Amino acid sequence: MDFEVIIIGGSYAGLSAGLALGRAIRKVLIIDNQQPCNAQTPYSHNFLTQDGKKPAAITAQAKAEVLKYPTVSFLDGEVIAARKNNNLFEVRTANGEEFTARRILLAGGLKDIMPDIKGFANCWGISVIHCPYCHGYEVKGEKIALLMNGEMAFEMARMLHHWNKDLTLLTNGKSTLTDEQVRKLTANSIRIIEDEVVEIEEEAGQLKSIVFKNEPKLNIKSLYARPAFIQHAGVYQNFGCELTETGIIKVNEQCQTTVAGVYAAGDCASPLRGLSTVTAVGTIAGVMINRELIAEDF
């Protein structure tokens, strides 16, 4: 055994778990590929004591605090293969390094898949945003739009209307809203455009206007969107961990996956992607892993 716990993913959830395990005197290796999903996001919000700070600065501070504990190590790298061998887990990195541990924590997060709309990727996390609790205050009262369709679009539009009264719903094709949903949106002065979105005109990630296939341009401040995603760390498949219908790793309240000895924490295993929530769950995962190891050894 090289380590007691290997954490795959060294962002907020992984570092939080590493802190809890370091304080529990566990020998831990955190492996991270330095590709966070919020790399373009200029500022983090709704995280107590860190509100308005750059995500990279928060991560750097967290990493320094975790590595003060001598039993915790950090490796820049990417895990490309993993398996369970008897009572130990084996992982292999892209550089050919191999390590073993008694427990695994998956904390690699999610990778957002950008839609085929010119300019979208450049604006993602800057002026194309996903969560009003993370970004809504900064664009409150502005003219904005929402790129969604169906039930999710209706629920999101209803929520966003609290922050922004000048709101346009872009279904990017034929609407799948019900007649009743359309009636309620219209009654609240929410415009619906069903035309295809072909481009986001922007400058340095700041949205200027939405270009449609047929409709005139729409000048707005920001666009809310929920692009598709995949698991950033695909090694969950090596272990045989199950996913939910929405594509996140299935866990119980103790952060245990469907595979004994493999845990998951952060947005790879939760629909809540805010920094404060994934950090909190990381602590829970670290505590639960330590608790299981204690029970096993006692």
Buried (B, 14 or more C-beta within 10 A) or exposed (E): EBBBBBBBBBBBBBBBBBBBBBBBEBBBBBBBBEEBBBEBBEBBBBBEEBEEBBBEEBBEEBBEEBBEBEBBBBBEBBBBEBEBEEEBBBBBBEEEEEBBBBBBBBBBBBBBEBBEBEBBBBBBBBBBBBBBBBBBEBBEEBBBBBBBBEEEBBEBBBBBBEBBBBBBBBBBEEBEBEEEBBEBBEEEEBEBBBBBBBBBBBEEBEBBBBBBEEBEEBEBBBBBBBBEBEBBBBBBEBBEBEBEEEEBBBBEEEBBBBBEBBBBBBBBBBEEBBBBBBBBBBBBBBBBBBEBBEEEEE
